[in-house]
Amino acid sequence: MKFIIKPFAEILVKSKPVRKKYLSFLQTNCSLALKKIDPTIKTKFFRDKQEVIIDKELSEFEYKKIIKTLWRTPWIDAYLEVVEYDLVDVHDIFEKACLLYQDILENKTFAVRVKRSGTHTFKSLDVEKYVWGWLLKRAKNAKVKLKDSDVVVNIEIKDDKVFLVKNKYFWIGWYPVWTQDKVLSLISGGFDSWVSTYSMIKRGCRVDYLFFNLWWTAHELWVKQVSNYIRNNFSSGYRARFITVNFEEIVAHLVKDINHRFRWIILKRLFLMVADILAKENEYYAIVKWDSLWQVSSQTLKNMFVIDKACDTLVLRPLISFNKQEIIDLSMKIWTYEFACNMPEYCAVISDKPATWARLEQITEEELNFDFSLLETAISNKKVQFINEVLETEKIGEIEIETSSIPWEDEVVIDVREELKEKEDPLILEWVEILKIPFFDLGFDFEKLDQSKTYLFYCNKWIISRNQAVALQEKGYKNIKIFRPVLNDSLCSIKTWK
């Protein structure tokens, strides 16, 4: 078995010495990664491609692991799984192609594409016509369609060798880590921050992570877990740092003393003030934010202009022209979608009817009400860890939360979902008291409740409810459970109103 790797196209337009150096790095990266799967795997690089040679039969597990490893290796645009034969004549090429494609082509349209290098008595077009002519006779109900065909039969001929492409895998390609300098990426846990971080990694930046903990430790641990996933899969050559700054007290101060229309903008300015200080101390050349123009109220041009005035360091916004669906699609491609689906971005809930066209003088005047000593304290208490070491010492879910499917006497259910989601899929329980307290209010309101009772937190997927339970248990509350109702139970039921 052999894989032919097509390198990132931008590499091939570099000067010859640079291209040779980059392709040598590509070979080293592939060799180191693949030898972890099987030390007998060999790699070779040529002027415009890379070859991976496997001299034994692979198990399905090993095969999938090789595919995944190549998929996440920097500088690869596409890689082809090929079968190699000695060149005999054109008819022999067809016979070999027939073995691979005859059954696949049944009742489908197809095209034949031939690439050829070396000296031969025939042209590429001659091989294409011969092969598709005979495949029409052999494959049942197959038809030739040169554009948008169901199947493309790819054949490469190099000197005295023929390569039939069994499978073709595409990826978008990117530069390897270390080709650019260090940047500091702001991480929230939502769709946007992971995609913006990934976008900088693929351009060769060494990315460190900055997380502002607005509410609870469990949120921080979840974000660390995904940061570690991003590093392992897309920048494993760089020992990234994860910086945590506790903003819980700052958020409480904003909610209490700052005009609700400006909280969101001032919060983002505070983010940049901290990031700017860290950038100057640690030689980060840019700060990476996840903003997309006009996606939310704070992301108008005027607001971004006002926000950026809070720092001197270059601010990069790789998602500035993306719409939300494009961001979500890319999050699916890099496998952060499921995490982001269930992770609320708390910074988005502290403003009510936020300003969309704020003026700098408005914001600076409102900031006079903010106690900046809190910011100094938060920076001095920051935590800095190497991301590969984070999860060795910290575990998600160390606090065990009791789960209940039936509320008993003196137990109250709290629906922690946002109002819109609660209305779309209301929780209906018989003979049980239900309180509706959205997750972003729960931390402030829970202490006001009757603490002689036990409270069962509910949300659809039990992730937000569990995180809230962990956060409050960390604060010392023990009268908390997670509510997971049993459908059709004699005491409770859930009905969906449409």
C-alpha positions, 0 to 999 in steps of 0.5 A: 500500500502507498499514499501519495501526499500532495503538499500545501499549494503555497509551498510549491510557489516558494523559491527552490531552497525554501521549498526543499526545506519545507518539504523536508520538514513535511517528511520529518513530520509525517515520518515521526507521526506514522512511526508511532503507528508502525515503525516499518512505515517509510516516507520519501519526498520529491519535488512536488509530492511525498510518498508513504510506503507501507509493506504489510497488510494493515488492520482496519484500526491501523488504516483509520489511524493512518488516515487520521494522522495524515489528515491532521498533518500540516502542509497537506492539501490532499493525500491519495491511497494508491495501488502501484503496478509495473507499466506493461501497456495501455490495455494492462492499465485498463485491466488493473483499473477494472479490478478496482472500479468495475463494481463501483461504477455499476449504475453510475456516471464516471470520468477518467483522469490520467496524469503522466510523466516520463517518456512513453509511446502514448499520451494521457488522453489516449489512456483516458479514452481507452480506459473509459471505452472499455469500462463502458463495456464492462461496468453495468449501466455505467455512463461517461460524464466528464463534469460532476460525475459520480466517480472519478477514475484517477490514474497516474503514470510515472516512467515505468510505474502505474498508480491507480488511486483507490481513495482520495482525501482532501484537506485544506492545508496549512503552514506548520507551527513555528513559521510565524511568531507567538500570538495570544488567543482569547478562548470562551468555549463557544463555536467562534473562539475555537475556529478563530484559534484554529485559523491562526494555527493553520497559518503557522502561528504559535498559539497560547490560550487566554481564558477569562473565568467568569463563573465556575471552575468546571467551565474552565476545565472543559475549555482546557480539555478542548484546548488540549485537543486543539493543540494535540491535533493541529499544533502538536509541535508547540508546547502551548501555554494556557493562561487563566484569569479569574473575572468572577468578581469583576463581572459581579462589579460590572453587573452592580455598578455599570450601565447595562447598555455598556457592560458587554463593551467594557467587559471586552475592553477589560479582556484586551487590557489584560491581554495587552499586558500579557502580550508585552510581558511575554512577546506576543505579537498579536491578540486573537479575538473571535469577532464576526462583523455584526454577528452580535451587538458588540461586533459593529465596526464602531464598537470594535473600534472603541474596544480596540482602543483599550490596548496597543497590541495588534488585534487579529479577527480571522472570522471578521467576514464569516457568518455564523453558519460558516463558523459552525460548519468549520467547527464540525470539520475540526470536531469542536462542534459538539462541545460548543453546542453545550457550552454557554458563553457567559460573557454574552448574558450580562447585558440587557439591550446593549449599545450597538453604536457606542462612542469612546467618550461614553465608554471612558466616562462609564469606566470611571465607575469601575474599580480598576484595582480588581483588574490588577488583582485578577492579573496578579493572581493569573494561572499559567500552565503548559496545556499538555500538563493541565489535564494531568493534574486537573480532572473534569467531574471530580465533584460527584453530583447526585442524580434523581429521576423523581422529586420527593417531598421538600424537593424543588425543581429549577429549570436552568434553561434560557427563557426561549429554550424553556418556552420551546420545550417546556418542562411539565411535572405533576404535583411538583414545584418548578422554579424558572431561574436561567443559569446566568442568574442562578449564581446570584439568586440561589442564596436567596432560596429556602436552604432547608429544601433540596433543589434539582437542576434541570436542562435538556442535555444535563450539561448546563445543569451539572456545571451549575451544580458543580459551581454551587457545590464548590461554593459550599452548597450541599442541597443540590441534585441533577434532575433526569426525569424518566419518561412516562413515570407515574409521578412525572412526565414531560410534554412538548408543546408545539 
